[in-house]
Structure formats: structure tokens, C-alpha cells
Amino acid sequence: MQFTAKEINFLLNGTLKGNPDVKVNQLAKIEEAQEGALSFLANLKYEAFLYTTNASVVIVNEDLVIDKPVKATLIKVKDAYSSFSILLEKYNSLKQDKKGIEQYSFIHPKAKIGKDVYIGAFAYISAGAIIGDNTKIYPQCFIGDDVKIGTDSVIQSGAKIYHDCVIGNKVNIHANTVIGSDGFGFAPQPDGSYVKVSQIGNVIIEDNVEIGANTCIDRATMGSTLIKEGVKLDNLIQIAHNAEIGKNTVIASQTGISGSAKIGESNIIGGQVGIVGHVTLAKGTQIQAKSGINKSIEEENKKFGGAPAQTYQNYMRSQVIIQRLPDMERKIDELQKLVNKLQENLSK
């Protein structure tokens, strides 16, 4: 794929400075780019590379002050990082623009397949499933009975979506993720054994959600486990039955969310965070990596850290104090010796 600087500038609605006809056929980091490459500069730490790069075209912020000659053609935009991300998405879409049904896939006669859908080899589409227009189902995926998938969604290789689950529009589910497996529900018995509680609910994933590889989202015991619009989930996350993840929340890898927890809108949750069941997190909550949440957070837009979690300010103060403990211990020992000596003198 090859594009001119003029074509890229038209797409980004920027201001072009340099040769509008120069052509690019690849994307690259500004410090590594060669002739024919398109790059960008958003972080001023890399500004020096603007004057030495071999890239043919560089996207920059419109307020960047350029005080040396630049070989590359420049495209000036409000936000270079966001503009470059648009190009990455376009590039990725063009590269993965597949349509049609490959050999050895299975589509049940009672399934409904929309227009311009791609279904890869060895994918299995069950009875009653509905696949929306322009959606892509990559090889070795399993789509269960009565699953509904909206338009323009992507289900990457090896993903499994159990029966009755609902996937919205423009959802991207990465490889080997499991949607709708049974919630972890077992009833303890007098003899110490456990009896499985049937999980008859489903999972609902709203529009514009992205779910990383090897993430598991359990179906509800009754009702729905709910992932709301705009949520972004990393790889290797566990979301338990009847949990609810609020709109535009971002969760990093290896986090575990217990059953019936309700995560508020626009939360930012670091990696390896543990959240107990039946708690509620307020809108705008931020949780540092490796923290443990064992109670509800009611005040909006607060930061927390530690296990069990405390306010971020207290957590950071605690970390400073912990580093000073050896010195504090030495001073306490010195004070104790001084007190002992004073007591000896008084006794005389």
C-alpha cells in the first residue's frame, strides 16, 4: 500500500509543509524510519530525531516550533499522537480487510449471516446465531447457540462465545478469549462438598469495546454480566458472574473482578488488582497496580493504592515511611539507650 503526503494530509485535515507528492509505504518510529516511511512526533523528548530522521513524512503538532532544517515533509495537526493512531487503525483495517466464507468452516442452517462478513476456516457458527454486517470471525472461533454479534466487530482466532451472549457493534475480541463460560457458583453442603449452581444468564458486551487475549468473562447466574460501551480490557483478565463494568473504563492485565462487583464509569484500574464481590466503585476511580479493593468506594474521582487499598496520598506516604523504617529503628534504639542511662542516673 502506497500513499502520498497529500492524500494523508487530506485524511487528517492537517496543514502540509513540504513535498505533497512524496510517497510512503510503511509506518515507523521516528528514530528508526527510512526513506518511504511515515512517522510522527508527539513527545518532545524525541524532538532531536525530527532533524535527523530519514522518514519521508512526519506528523507533528501544529504548535511545534521548528528551529532547524527538516528533510521530511511535515503534516501539522492539533494532536500528532491521535492523528497517527487514526492512520494505524486505517492501516490495520486495510491489512485485515477480509470478506467471504472460507472452506472447512461450519455455519448452521439456522444461523443468520449479514453482508460482507468474513468467516475463517474451522470456525463454528451454531444454530440461531446472528452475525452482523462487516463482522469478521477468524479461524477456529466458536460462536454458540443464539449468540448475537453486531456490525463491524472482529472476533480473533480461537475466541469462544458461549450460547445466548450478546456482542455489540465495533467490538474487538482478541485470540483465545472466552465470553460466557459458567460463573463460579457452588453451594456448600453439610458434608463439606459443593453442588454446582447452574448459571443460566448471559454476557452482554456493548458497542466499541475491546477485549484482550485470554481474558475470561463469566455468564451471570441469572440476568447478565455487563460490559458497557467503550470499555477497554487488557489480556488475562477475569470478570466474574453478574459483574458490571462501567462505560469507558480501562482495566490492565491480570486483574480479577469478583461476582456482582459494579465498576463505575471511566475507572482506570492497574494490573494485578483484586476486587471483592458485591462492591461498588464510584465514577472516575483510579486504582494502582497490585492493589486490593475490599469495600465500596463512594466518592468520585479518587485515587487508591495498596492492599487493602487506601487513598493514594496515604498509600504514598506509607511507602515513604516504610523506606525510612531502618533509620527510625536505629534512632529508637539510641533513644532507648539514652532513657536507660537517664533512669540509671536517677536511681543513684
RAHU-V63063 format. One line per field, one symbol per residue. psi: psi as a letter, one per 40 degrees, with the letter a starting at -180 (. if undefined). burial: # if it has 16 or more other ideal C-beta (glycine too) atoms within 10 Angstrom, else .. A space follows every 10 residues. Layout:
BEGIN
psi->???
burial->???
END
This chain:
BEGIN
psi->hhiidddddd defahhhahe eiiieiiiid eeiiheihai hdhededded eeieidhhhi idehhheiih dihihhidhd dddddddddd dddddfgiii hiieihhide ihhaifihhi ieihhiheih hiieihhiif ihhiheihha ifihhiheih hiieihhaif hhhiheihhe ihighhhiid eeiihhhhhe aahhhaifih hiifihhiii diaihhhihe ihhaifihhi ieihhihfih hiieihhihe ihhiifihhi ifihhiifih hihehhhiif ihheiihdhi fiiiiihiii iddddddddd dddedddddd dddddddddd ddddddd.
burial->..###..##. .#.#.###.# .#.#...#.# ..#..##### ##....#.## ..#.###### #........# .######..# ..##..#... .......... ....#.#... #.#...#### .#####.### ##.#####.# ####.##### ########## ########## ########## #.#.#..... ........#. ########## ########## #..####### ########## ########## ########## #######.## ######..## ########.. ###...#... .#####..#. .#..#..... .......... .......... ........
END
